[in-house]
Structure formats: structure tokens, C-alpha cells
Amino acid sequence: MPFITPSSVRKTPEDPNWMETFSHRPELLDAWIVLLGCIKIRMQPLRYELVTVAAAMALKSSYCALAHGSVLRDHLSDDEILAILRVGPTDPLDREIMAFARAIVLDASAIRAEDTDRLRNAGLEDAEICDIAAAAAARCFFSKYVDALGAEPDAVYAGLPEALRIALTPGRPIAV
């Protein structure tokens, strides 16, 4: 249950818990959906999920880490996801991408030309670097918004394998 009283706009049992946090400002949800669509349209799905999980973990956002860690299961095995969370990706480009996303979340003002040069040297074009920055920055908005208003990760995430569930829960616990 969020920290705010939902408006008269009721969520259905199928809706995720975070939807109630937008009940007083549905236009904000509409804007979020448009922004997210603009960010994701040119990103490879796996890259988007890696950036999002890296950002969510740095933000200590259990909700986003669990949600996007679950999506990663469409691309990677549970063991591969756990290895990425524990020691980082084996692919050097993915490692640079996730490090850049974490750096954005932790202190974007500390990012220097050398950081984007590493991404270019790993094979990314400037537009792709912009996509990564946008995805990580957008995750800051969403994660902080839903956490600030008390959205608990949906109970469905309790069904994840235990090691994965624990690894993807750096902050607020799963709803019971």
C-alpha cells in the first residue's frame, strides 16, 4: 500500500502496485509512458534491461530491480543474471554500459570525457551513449518517485528463485 491515499481512480488486481502512485497525477503517468517509449525505441532490448537493472541496483530500488531482473530472464539464465549482479557481465561492452549507468545514478556530475570515450572505444556511437544516459536518468525519476510514495514490489516477485529474489531486492521488501 503506498504512503498516499489513492484517488478515486482504482487500480485493478492485475495492475502493478506502482500504478497507485500515479493516481493523483495520471498525466504524469502518460508522460512517463511517452518518455519511456522514446528511450526504448532505438535500444536493443537486452541493453535496455542491463542499463535499467544497473541503475535500479545503484538506486536500491527493489521494485525496478525485480521487475527488470525478471525481464532479463527472457534473455539470460538465472545463473547468468546472478553472475552479472555479483561480478558484472563477462562481455566487456556490457560491463562498460552497466558501469556507465551506475555512474550516472551515483554522481552524473563526476562523469568525464574518458567515461564516454571508453564506450566509444568499446564500439558505441554517440546516439547509443545518449540512449544509455537517458535510460539511466529516467530510471532515477521512476524509482525515486515510486519509492518516495511507498510502492512495494508486487507479491508476484516472491515467486522468483530465492537467490535471484534476494539479489534483486536491494531496498524495499516485496509486498506480502
N, C-alpha and C positions, 0 to 999 in steps of 0.2 A: 504494500500500500504506500503510495507516495506521501510525502510530507504535506502536500497541499490537498485541499478538498477538490476532487474533480468537479468540473462544471456539469451542467445538465447533459452534456454530450457523453453518453455512456459508451464504454468500450464493451465489445462482445467478449465472451470467454476465449475466443480464438485470437484476439488481439494481444500483442505483447504488452507487458506491464509499462514499458516506456511511453506508450501512446497516451496514457492518462496525464503525463506531464505536459502534453501539448493541448489539453482540453480547454484551457482558458485562452489559448492563442493558436487556433487552428491555422491561421495564416502563416505562422512561423513554421509549422509542420509542412505546409505547402511549399514554402521557400526552401526548406531543408531538402525536400524531395527533388526539387528542380536543381539545386546546387549539387547534390549527390549524383544526379544523372549526368550533369555537365562534367563532373570529375571522372566518373567511371567510363564514360563513352569511349575514350581512347586508350584506356588502360587494359592491359591483359588481366583477366580475372584473378589469376594466381598472384600476380604482382600487387593488385589492389588489396587482396586479403593479407598478404605478408606485411605490407605497409600498415594496414589497419590494425593487425594484431600487434605489431611492434609499437605503434602509437598507444594502443589500449593498455598494453602491459606497462609502458612507461607512465601512463596516466593513472595506473592502478584501478582501471575501470573493468571490474569483473564482468559487467553486463556486455560490454563491447568485445572483450577478450573471449568470453564464452560464445557469443553469437558468431563472431568471425572465425574463431578457432574451430567451431563446428562446421562452418563453410569450408575451411581448409581441408576437412575430411573428404570433400569431393575431389580433391587434387592430390592429397598425400595420405600416407598411412598414419595411424596414431603414433607409432614409434618415430616416424619422421617428424611429426609435429612436436613431440616431446623433445627430440634432439634439437630442433630449432629453438625451442624455448629455453633449453638448458645451456647449449653451447653455441647456438647460431647455425645458420644454414651452411651446408657444405659448398654450395655454389658461391663463388666469390662475388658475382654481381648481386645475388640475393642478399648476401651478407652486407654489402655496401648500402643497398637500398634500405634494409632494416635499420642499419646504424644511422643513416641519414634521417629516417623517420623518427627514431628515438631522440636524435639531437634536436630536431625541430620542436618536439614536445618538451624536452627538458630545458632548452635555452636557445631559441631560434636566433637571438642576437649574438650568440657565440659562433655561429656558422660563418666560415670564411671561404674565400675562393678555392682554397685547397680541397675543401669538402665537396664542392660541386665538380672540381677538376677530377677528383677520384671517380666520380660517377661517369663523367665523360670518358675518362681513360678506360673505364670498365665497359664502355660501349653504348652509353645512353646519349641521346640527343637532348638539347636544352628543353624542348617541349615535354619530353618524358620526365625530366627533372622537375619541371613545373607541376606536372601531374602528381608526382610523389609528394611535393611540398603541399599541394592543395589537399590531397587525401589526408595527410597527417594533420594539417591545420584544421580541416573540417572535423576530424575525429576529436580534436581538442574541444571544439564547440559542443558537439553532441554529447560526448562522455561527461563533460563537466555540467552540462545542462541537466541531463537525466540523473546524475549523481546528486547534484545540488537539490533536486526536488524529490529525492528519495526513492527513485525507481529501483526495485530489486530485480536481479536477474530472474528470468522466468523459471518456474519449477521444472520445466522440461529438461533444463540443463543438468539437473541432478541425475538424469539417466545416462550421462556420458560415462565412459570408463573412469574409474576412480583416479588413476594417475593423471589423466588428461583434465578431468574436472578440477582437481586440486591445482594443477599447474596453471590453469586458465582463470583462477579465482584470486587475483592479487589484492582485491579490495572488498567491497560489499558482498556479503554472503548471498547465496541463492535463496529465493523465496521458498517458504515452506507451505 
